[in-house]
């Protein structure tokens, strides 16, 4: 008699990822008179890469004193 044993298998793939350096950062022109930006009122950040890609990023997070979970993410 032969016993069947199950083997757990984890498959993964490796992506040929070659990062591209940041060559430019830009915000839209400031509004006059100057305004305080809060939460979603921050403008979009454009990030230019050396390979020609342009990423539009949006600020996510909260205002001080809660300084957790904030940063620029790609706008979808």
QUIUR-V252088 format. One record per pair of residues at least 12 apart in sequence whose C-alpha atoms are under 10 Angstrom apart, sorted by sequence separation. I is the first residue (numbers start at 1). J is the second residue. D is the distance in Angstrom with one decimal. If there is no record, write none. Layout:
i: (I/I)
j: (J/J)
d: (D/D)
This chain:
i: (44/45/46/59/60/30/44/45/58/59/60/29/43/44/45/57/58/59/27/28/43/44/57/58/59/27/28/42/43/56/57/58/59/27/28/42/56/57/58/26/27/28/40/41/42/55/56/57/58/26/27/40/55/56/57/25/26/27/39/40/55/56/25/26/39/40/24/25/26/39/40/24/25/38/39/23/24/25/38/39/22/23/24/38/22/23/24/37/21/22/23/45/47/20/21/22/23/44/45/46/20/21/22/23/25/27/45/19/20/21/22/24/25/26/44/45/19/20/22/44/19/20/22/20)
j: (56/57/58/71/72/43/57/58/71/72/73/43/57/58/59/71/72/73/42/43/58/59/72/73/74/43/44/58/59/72/73/74/75/44/45/59/73/74/75/44/45/46/58/59/60/73/74/75/76/45/46/59/74/75/76/45/46/47/59/60/75/76/46/47/60/61/46/47/48/61/62/47/48/61/62/47/48/49/62/63/47/48/49/63/48/49/50/63/48/49/50/72/74/48/49/50/51/72/73/74/49/50/51/52/54/56/74/49/50/51/52/54/55/56/74/75/50/51/53/75/51/52/54/53)
d: (6.5/5.0/9.0/5.7/6.2/8.9/5.8/6.4/8.3/4.6/7.0/9.2/9.1/5.2/8.1/9.5/5.4/6.4/9.7/6.8/7.4/7.3/5.7/5.4/8.9/6.7/7.2/7.9/7.9/9.4/5.1/6.2/8.9/6.3/7.8/6.6/8.4/4.3/5.5/8.6/5.1/8.6/8.5/9.0/9.2/9.5/5.9/5.0/9.0/5.9/6.4/7.2/6.7/5.7/8.7/7.0/5.1/9.2/7.8/7.5/8.1/8.6/5.7/6.7/7.4/8.7/8.0/4.8/8.3/6.8/9.2/5.9/6.3/9.8/6.0/7.8/4.8/9.2/8.2/6.8/6.9/5.6/7.0/7.0/5.9/5.4/8.7/9.7/8.7/4.6/5.8/8.0/9.8/9.7/5.7/6.2/9.4/9.2/9.5/9.6/6.0/5.5/9.2/9.4/9.7/9.9/9.3/9.3/5.7/8.0/9.9/9.2/9.8/9.7/9.7/9.4/9.5/6.2/9.6/8.4/9.2/9.1/9.6/8.9)
